[in-house]
């Protein structure tokens, strides 16, 4: 009986964590889609940022109901107003952490983020204290176009290409973070098949943690991920 009960509890806890991850994912995309549609319009054809965001959400198996409901809220003006806020801090082992949020209550969000850092004996820094060690980059991976054609296509559109690589017939383009949509559109219009895209803040140097410090760092990240308003977390832990 003890063994059965323990297995059940472990399974129940695993299911709970899976549900929480899904709930967090749906919430994150829901907010981003709502704000994107509100600011740029609800037409996927006219608002390419929204189109690409919806495509990415579907790829991560966000239900159509979540997507459509948030676009409708933006169209009808019935949703909340969310404001982007960034927090930078230093976690266990001196790891630099960037926490991006979308919030309708800044006081609540900063209190929750600050509390998560404090519980991990870590602290929030001033704006720019961590970000200066990161690069804002975008990556677009494509098929049905070789490196030379991809480079020529982007240069013709006056888009800076930071790097090009190929692996298993997939060409990866590295560009400036804010150029993601321009890169994707230029390559799509030229006939490339988009495999996937990503954009974020990438550290220029990494910090290696010992096992004990890594456990404390992982606990901090888990606490931050539990905060409803947190959208993305970037760090330089190896």
C-alpha positions in Angstrom: 0.0 0.0 0.0 2.8 2.4 0.8 4.4 1.8 -2.6 1.2 2.3 -4.5 0.4 5.4 -2.5 3.8 6.9 -3.2 3.7 6.1 -6.9 0.3 7.8 -7.0 1.5 10.9 -5.2 4.5 11.1 -7.6 2.3 10.7 -10.6 -0.2 13.3 -9.2 2.7 15.8 -8.6 4.0 15.2 -12.1 0.5 15.8 -13.6 0.2 19.0 -11.5 3.5 20.3 -12.8 2.6 19.5 -16.4 -0.7 21.3 -15.9 1.1 24.3 -14.4 3.5 24.5 -17.3 0.7 24.3 -19.8 -1.3 27.0 -17.9 1.8 29.2 -17.8 2.5 28.7 -21.5 -1.2 29.5 -22.5 -1.1 32.6 -20.2 2.1 33.9 -21.7 1.0 33.5 -25.3 -2.4 34.8 -24.5 -1.0 38.1 -23.1 1.4 38.5 -25.9 -1.2 37.8 -28.6 -3.7 40.2 -26.9 -1.1 43.1 -26.7 0.2 42.5 -30.2 -3.3 42.5 -31.7 -4.3 45.6 -29.6 -1.2 47.5 -30.7 -0.9 46.4 -34.4 -4.4 45.3 -35.3 -6.2 41.9 -35.4 -5.7 41.1 -39.0 -3.0 38.4 -39.5 -2.4 39.5 -43.0 -1.7 43.2 -42.0 0.0 42.5 -38.6 2.9 40.2 -39.5 4.1 40.2 -35.9 0.8 38.8 -34.8 0.8 36.3 -37.6 4.2 35.0 -36.6 3.3 35.0 -32.9 0.2 32.9 -33.7 2.2 30.5 -35.8 4.7 30.0 -32.9 1.9 29.5 -30.4 0.3 26.8 -32.6 3.7 25.1 -33.0 3.8 24.9 -29.2 0.3 23.5 -29.1 -1.5 26.4 -27.6 -5.2 25.8 -28.2 -7.0 27.7 -30.9 -9.5 28.9 -28.3 -6.8 30.7 -26.3 -5.5 32.3 -29.5 -8.9 33.4 -30.8 -10.2 34.5 -27.5 -7.4 37.0 -27.0 -7.6 38.3 -30.5 -11.3 38.9 -30.0 -10.6 40.7 -26.7 -8.3 43.0 -28.5 -10.8 43.6 -31.3 -13.6 44.4 -28.9 -11.4 46.3 -26.4 -12.5 44.2 -23.5 -9.2 43.0 -22.2 -6.9 44.4 -19.6 -3.9 46.7 -20.3 -0.6 45.0 -19.7 2.7 46.9 -19.4 6.1 45.3 -20.1 8.5 45.5 -17.2 12.1 44.2 -17.0 13.9 43.2 -13.9 17.6 42.4 -13.7 19.3 40.6 -10.8 22.0 38.3 -9.6 21.3 34.8 -8.5 23.3 32.1 -6.7 26.9 32.0 -7.9 26.7 35.5 -9.4 24.5 34.3 -12.3 23.1 37.3 -14.2 19.3 37.0 -14.7 16.9 39.0 -16.8 13.2 38.7 -16.0 10.7 40.1 -18.6 7.1 40.5 -17.5 3.8 41.7 -18.8 1.7 43.1 -15.9 -1.5 45.0 -15.1 -0.2 45.8 -11.6 3.5 46.8 -11.4 3.5 47.0 -7.6 2.3 43.4 -7.3 4.8 42.1 -9.9 7.9 43.8 -8.5 7.0 42.6 -5.0 6.7 39.0 -6.2 9.9 39.1 -8.2 11.8 40.7 -5.4 10.5 38.1 -2.9 11.6 35.2 -5.2 15.1 36.7 -5.3 15.2 37.3 -1.6 14.2 33.7 -0.8 17.2 32.5 -2.8 19.5 34.9 -1.0 19.8 36.8 -4.3 19.1 40.4 -5.2 17.6 42.6 -7.9 20.0 45.0 -9.5 19.5 48.4 -11.3 18.5 48.6 -14.9 21.4 47.7 -17.2 23.3 45.9 -14.5 22.8 42.5 -16.3 21.6 43.4 -19.8 25.0 44.8 -20.8 26.4 41.3 -20.8 23.8 40.0 -23.3 23.1 40.3 -27.0 19.6 40.7 -28.4 19.5 38.2 -31.3 17.0 36.5 -33.6 17.3 33.2 -35.3 15.4 32.0 -38.4 15.9 28.4 -39.6 14.8 27.7 -43.2 14.7 24.9 -45.8 14.5 25.0 -49.6 17.1 27.8 -49.9 20.9 27.6 -49.6 23.2 29.9 -47.7 24.2 32.0 -50.6 20.7 32.7 -51.7 19.6 33.5 -48.2 22.4 35.9 -47.7 21.7 37.6 -51.1 18.0 37.9 -50.3 18.6 39.6 -46.9 21.3 41.9 -48.2 18.9 43.0 -51.0 16.5 44.0 -48.3 19.2 45.9 -46.3 18.9 43.5 -43.4 22.1 42.9 -41.4 23.2 39.2 -41.2 25.3 38.4 -38.2 26.0 34.8 -39.0 24.9 32.0 -41.4 25.2 28.3 -40.7 23.9 25.0 -42.2 23.1 21.7 -40.5 21.2 18.8 -42.2 20.0 21.0 -45.0 18.6 23.6 -42.6 20.1 27.1 -42.9 20.2 29.1 -39.8 20.3 32.9 -40.0 21.4 34.9 -37.0 20.3 38.6 -37.0 19.6 41.5 -34.8 16.8 40.8 -32.3 14.4 43.5 -33.6 14.9 42.3 -37.2 13.1 38.9 -36.7 9.9 39.7 -38.6 11.8 41.4 -41.4 14.1 38.4 -41.8 11.3 36.0 -41.8 9.2 37.9 -44.3 12.1 38.5 -46.7 13.0 34.8 -46.7 9.3 33.7 -47.0 8.7 36.0 -49.9 11.8 34.6 -51.7 10.4 31.1 -51.4 12.1 29.7 -48.3 10.2 27.3 -46.0 10.4 28.5 -42.4 11.3 25.7 -40.0 11.2 27.8 -36.8 12.2 31.1 -35.3 13.3 32.4 -32.0 14.3 35.7 -30.4 15.8 36.5 -27.1 18.7 37.8 -25.0 21.8 35.6 -25.2 24.7 35.9 -22.8 28.2 36.7 -24.1 29.8 34.7 -21.3 28.5 31.8 -19.2 29.1 30.9 -15.5 29.6 27.3 -14.5 27.9 26.3 -11.2 28.7 23.5 -8.8 26.0 21.1 -7.9 24.9 22.8 -4.7 24.8 26.2 -6.3 22.9 24.9 -9.3 20.2 23.5 -7.1 19.7 26.9 -5.4 19.7 28.6 -8.8 17.2 26.1 -10.2 14.9 26.8 -7.2 15.1 30.5 -7.9 14.1 30.0 -11.6 11.3 27.7 -10.5 10.0 30.4 -8.1 10.2 33.1 -10.8 8.4 30.8 -13.3 5.5 30.5 -10.8 4.8 34.2 -11.0 1.8 34.8 -13.3 3.2 38.0 -14.9 6.7 36.5 -15.8 6.9 36.0 -19.6 10.6 35.1 -20.1 13.7 34.5 -18.0 17.2 34.8 -19.4 20.4 33.8 -17.6 24.0 33.0 -18.1 24.3 29.8 -16.1 26.1 27.1 -18.1 
